[in-house]
Amino acid sequence: MTPYKNLSRTSGVVAYEIAPDSIAVEFEDGAIYLYTAESAGRSDLENMKDLAAAGLGLSTFIVRHVRMGYTARLR
């Protein structure tokens, strides 16, 4: 997992892992959720990847747009 930069200093995201058709996101409570193109939609998945790499806005985007659009809780 890649540490999330958390430039806002208020994000609940601590790390992420990007794959071609998915992103795994780890939150501060230790939960890891897997989002795929199928579960979240291709456009939202690509936005999540961009936000993760930028280190800003990922948690807010998930709350506002993706919500329960994960395919699995990995931990």
N, C-alpha and C positions, 0 to 999 in steps of 0.2 A: 504494500500500500504506500502511496505517496502522501506525505503530510500535506494537509490543506493549509495554504498561506494565511487564511483568515484575516485579510487586510482590514476588515471592519472591526475586528476584535470582539464581535458579538455572535458569531456563528456557532451553531451546534454541531457543525461538521468538523471532524478532526483529520480525516484521511479519505482517499479515494483511489480506485484502480480502474483505469480505462482499458477497454478491449474494443475491437471493431464494432460489435453490435451490443455493447452493454457498458454500464458503469456500476461499480460497487461503491457505496458510500458508507463510511463509518461515522457514527454520531458520538457525541461525548459520553453518552450512557453505555457505550460499548456495542450497541446494536449495529449490524451491518446489513444493508438492504441492497439487493441487486435489481437494477432497472435495466430493461432491455428495450430495443426498438419496438418489439411486439407489445410489451406491457405499458410503456409510457408514450409510445409514438416516436417515429424517427426524428421529427423536428425537435420535440422536447428533449430527447436523448442527446442530440447534437448540441443543443443549448446548454444542457447540464455539463457536457464535456468541456465546452468553452469556459463556462463559469468556474468549473473545478480548476482548470489550468490557470485561469486569471486570479484565483484565490479570493473572489469576491462575488457574493450574491447567490451562491448555490443553495443554501438553506432556504432563503426567501423564495427562490424560484420553485423549489420542491413544494413548499407549503402552498404557494399561490396557484401553481399550474399542474403539478404532478400528483400531489397528495398520496393516495393509496395505489399509485400506478407502478408498484414494484412487482417483480415476478416471484421473489423469494426473500425471506429473512434468513440470512446466513448465520447470524449469531445474535 
